[in-house]
């Protein structure tokens, strides 16, 4: 008998300023290939929590902003077989929020920067899910797959 998959859920926040997307430079060694990577604000879905609720919670925990459910929309999901544990990564675009964005996890993320898609594609050390999903969204795709990490050195 084939074993059923056990996936974790991850949410990612797409926060825009015009044509730029907010990214964090994560330096804490979280990824299997070490720290020093650009990522979107993100977090794990907790037991009994919906993806939308996790997105709203993580926005408060990581960025100190408040988002109403009607001010966030689903943008993409990636079946991520490349992570340490296989996951479904949900991407939500934040349309509106209250508060001022600040980095509440300075021990994990040392810099925040808004980048255009061209900058994302030409910047080294952007995590492959971030690059792949932003390009997929730009092409109108809401689903993609990742089987191995690809980095741009």
ABEGO torsion letter per residue (X at the ends): XBBBBBBBBBBBBBBBBEABBBBBBBAAGABAAEBGBBBBBBBBBBBGBBAAAAAAAAAAAAAGBBBBAAABBBABBBBBAABABBBBBBBBBBABBBEBBBBABAAABABBBBBBAAAAAABBGBBAAAAAAAAAAAAGBABBBBABBBBBX
